[in-house]
Every structure is written in C-alpha cells, then in structure tokens.
Amino acid sequence: MFHPIQPSSALLVAAIMSAPLGSLAADLHVEVTGVEVGTGAVKLGLFNQAVGFPSAPVAGQRAIATARTITAVFRDLAPGVYAVIAFQDKNGNDILDRNLLGIPTESYGFSREATGFMGPPSFDGAKVTLSGDIETITVTLR
C-alpha cells in the first residue's frame, strides 16, 4: 500500500538530500624547499599517529631533485592529524644517512618546521590538521 509523504516529512527529506555530505577524502600537498638540484631524490614520509614516528610512515613519496622546490601530493586522505618528514637522499641508498654520533649528514625537515632537542621532534610538534579538500604545507630541508 502506498503511503504519501506528509508535508513535514517532505521538508526533512529535502533538507537531508540538499545538505553537503562533507569531505570524505582530502589531498595534502607538501612543498619541499631547500632542495639541492641535481643531487639524488627527495623522499617524504607521511604519519598519522605518534606510534612509529618518524621511522615507520603510513605512506611515502619520492621526487627527483630537479628544482629548489618540489611538490609531492598525498591523495585521498581521511581528514585528521598528520605529520611529514622529508629528506634528500643524495646517494640513493633510501635512508637518511648519519655520522658516528647519529647526526644526519643529509638535508632533512619536518612539517611545521618542527625541531627536536637531541633527536627528532615529537609527532605533536610536527602534526598538521587536514580538514578540507586540499591542504598545502611547506617543509624546509636543512
């Protein structure tokens, strides 16, 4: 049997149907500055929690060092909190090289220009909030 929609119900259905669905996925654009042109590649790691930061990224990007600034894009991310590390892998061995004291010998940087004391910064120090469709951040290699 057919039940017609009451006027008040019709308004509710119309309001629900016209409401924006919200952002289900977003893109994080990372501009890496301070790149030494023509020397290896820039590697980026994306983190979505403190556990594993900064050694076990949930996603990665790689870009050949063809300009002083390169842009990498992490696509279709859920809105939330993220941190990024970038380094220039000058010798192509896929790791951030360090000297005998553990100090990096290749250029590196973190989101929010975070720095640590006697080691890498914390996840909280480097985290950025991704809430819109596209967010752009800058990481400067030092």
C-alpha positions as CSV (number, residue, x, y, z in Angstrom):
1,M,0.0,0.0,0.0
2,F,1.3,3.5,-0.9
3,H,1.8,6.0,2.0
4,P,2.2,9.5,0.8
5,I,4.9,11.6,2.5
6,Q,3.5,14.2,4.9
7,P,4.5,17.8,4.2
8,S,6.7,18.0,7.3
9,S,8.4,14.7,6.3
10,A,8.9,16.0,2.8
11,L,10.8,19.1,4.2
12,L,13.0,16.9,6.3
13,V,13.8,14.6,3.3
14,A,14.6,17.7,1.1
15,A,16.9,19.2,3.8
16,I,18.8,15.9,4.2
17,M,19.1,15.5,0.4
18,S,20.4,19.0,-0.1
19,A,22.9,19.0,2.9
20,P,26.6,18.7,1.9
21,L,28.0,15.3,2.6
22,G,31.2,16.6,4.0
23,S,34.7,15.8,2.9
24,L,35.4,12.1,2.8
25,A,38.9,12.5,1.4
26,A,41.4,15.2,1.1
27,D,44.7,15.8,-0.6
28,L,47.8,17.0,1.3
29,H,50.2,19.0,-0.9
30,V,53.7,19.2,0.5
31,E,56.1,21.8,-0.9
32,V,59.7,20.9,0.0
33,T,62.1,23.8,-0.2
34,G,65.9,23.9,0.1
35,V,66.4,21.1,-2.4
36,E,69.9,20.7,-3.8
37,V,69.2,20.5,-7.5
38,G,70.6,17.5,-9.4
39,T,71.6,15.5,-6.4
40,G,69.6,12.4,-5.8
41,A,65.9,12.4,-4.8
42,V,63.7,13.9,-2.1
43,K,61.9,11.2,0.0
44,L,58.9,12.0,2.1
45,G,57.1,10.0,4.8
46,L,53.6,10.6,6.0
47,F,52.5,9.7,9.5
48,N,49.0,9.6,11.1
49,Q,49.9,8.8,14.7
50,A,52.8,9.1,17.2
51,V,53.5,5.4,17.2
52,G,56.2,4.8,14.6
53,F,57.1,8.5,14.1
54,P,59.5,9.2,12.5
55,S,60.6,5.8,11.3
56,A,57.5,3.9,10.1
57,P,55.4,6.1,7.7
58,V,52.0,5.0,6.5
59,A,52.7,6.4,3.0
60,G,55.7,7.7,1.1
61,Q,56.6,9.8,-1.9
62,R,59.8,10.2,-3.9
63,A,60.7,13.0,-6.3
64,I,63.8,13.6,-8.3
65,A,65.7,16.7,-7.2
66,T,65.1,18.8,-10.4
67,A,64.3,22.1,-8.7
68,R,65.0,24.1,-5.5
69,T,61.3,23.4,-4.5
70,I,59.4,20.2,-5.3
71,T,55.8,19.4,-4.6
72,A,54.6,15.9,-3.5
73,V,50.9,15.1,-3.1
74,F,49.4,12.6,-0.7
75,R,45.9,11.9,-2.2
76,D,42.6,10.7,-0.7
77,L,43.5,11.0,2.9
78,A,40.8,10.9,5.6
79,P,40.5,14.2,7.5
80,G,42.6,14.0,10.6
81,V,46.1,14.7,12.0
82,Y,49.2,14.0,10.0
83,A,53.0,14.7,10.2
84,V,55.5,14.7,7.4
85,I,59.2,14.2,7.2
86,A,61.3,14.9,4.1
87,F,65.0,14.3,3.4
88,Q,67.3,14.5,0.4
89,D,68.7,11.1,-0.4
90,K,71.8,12.3,-2.1
91,N,73.5,8.9,-2.5
92,G,70.4,6.9,-3.4
93,N,70.6,4.4,-0.5
94,D,66.9,5.1,0.6
95,I,67.9,6.1,4.2
96,L,68.8,9.3,6.0
97,D,72.5,8.9,6.4
98,R,74.0,9.8,9.8
99,N,77.6,10.3,11.2
100,L,79.1,8.3,14.0
101,L,77.2,10.5,16.6
102,G,73.9,9.8,14.9
103,I,73.6,13.3,13.5
104,P,72.1,13.4,9.9
105,T,74.5,14.1,7.1
106,E,71.8,14.6,4.5
107,S,69.4,17.5,4.5
108,Y,66.0,16.9,6.2
109,G,63.0,18.7,7.6
110,F,59.6,18.2,9.3
111,S,56.1,19.6,8.9
112,R,55.5,22.8,10.8
113,E,59.3,23.3,10.7
114,A,59.4,21.2,13.9
115,T,62.8,20.6,15.5
116,G,63.8,18.3,18.4
117,F,66.3,18.5,21.1
118,M,69.0,15.9,20.8
119,G,66.8,14.0,18.3
120,P,63.8,14.3,16.1
121,P,60.8,16.3,17.1
122,S,57.7,14.7,18.6
123,F,54.7,13.8,16.4
124,D,52.7,16.6,18.3
125,G,55.4,19.1,17.3
126,A,55.1,18.3,13.7
127,K,51.4,17.5,13.3
128,V,49.1,19.4,11.0
129,T,45.3,19.0,10.8
130,L,43.9,18.0,7.4
131,S,40.2,19.1,7.3
132,G,39.5,20.5,3.9
133,D,39.6,19.1,0.4
134,I,43.2,20.4,-0.2
135,E,45.8,21.5,2.3
136,T,49.2,22.8,1.4
137,I,52.2,22.7,3.8
138,T,55.9,23.5,3.5
139,V,58.8,21.5,4.7
140,T,62.2,23.2,4.5
141,L,65.3,21.0,4.2
142,R,68.2,22.0,6.4
